[in-house]
Amino acid sequence: MNKATPGPWRWNLRQTNGEVWDGPNQAYMIAQVFGHGCKEVADANGHLLAAAPELLAALKLTAKRYEENDFEETAYRIVLAAIAKAEGR
């Protein structure tokens, strides 16, 4: 059973730190991110954390399709989109 806060999550950068929030309403903070004085580090870490729900979904779909010997283009595109979000693209 997955008890994680459902996605999508959003990243908000503030100077050299920021927060990851749930969904468009940003009702709940998921995590605080610190870049140890470096904006680029905080931003990269924040994007990676905010992509966690999509990354998990992409991995689950990939595993399922692989088990079914049915890895299709849709699964591939979902994986690429999750990677792009994790990298802040």
BELTAFEN-V823944 format. One record per backbone hydrogen bond with DSSP energy under -1.0 kcal/mol. CO is the residue of the C=O (numbers start at 0). NH is the residue of the N-H. E is the energy in kcal/mol with one decimal. If there is no record, write none. Layout:
# BELTAFEN-V823944
[[CO	NH	E] [CO	NH	E]]
This chain:
# BELTAFEN-V823944
[[7	22	-2.9] [9	20	-3.0] [11	18	-1.9] [13	16	-2.2] [15	34	-2.4] [16	13	-3.9] [17	32	-3.0] [18	11	-2.6] [19	29	-3.5] [19	30	-1.5] [20	9	-3.2] [21	25	-1.0] [27	21	-2.2] [30	19	-2.7] [32	17	-2.1] [34	37	-1.3] [37	41	-2.1] [38	42	-2.6] [39	43	-2.3] [40	44	-2.6] [41	45	-2.7] [42	46	-2.4] [43	47	-2.0] [44	48	-2.5] [45	49	-2.6] [46	50	-1.3] [48	51	-1.6] [50	54	-2.8] [51	55	-2.6] [52	56	-2.2] [53	57	-2.6] [54	58	-2.4] [55	59	-2.5] [56	60	-2.5] [57	61	-2.5] [58	62	-2.6] [59	63	-2.4] [60	64	-2.9] [61	65	-2.5] [62	66	-2.5] [63	67	-1.8] [64	69	-3.4] [65	68	-1.3] [71	75	-1.9] [72	76	-2.7] [73	77	-2.1] [74	78	-2.3] [75	79	-2.4] [76	80	-2.4] [77	81	-2.2] [78	82	-2.3] [79	83	-2.5] [80	84	-2.3] [81	85	-2.3] [82	86	-1.7] [83	88	-3.1] [84	87	-1.5]]
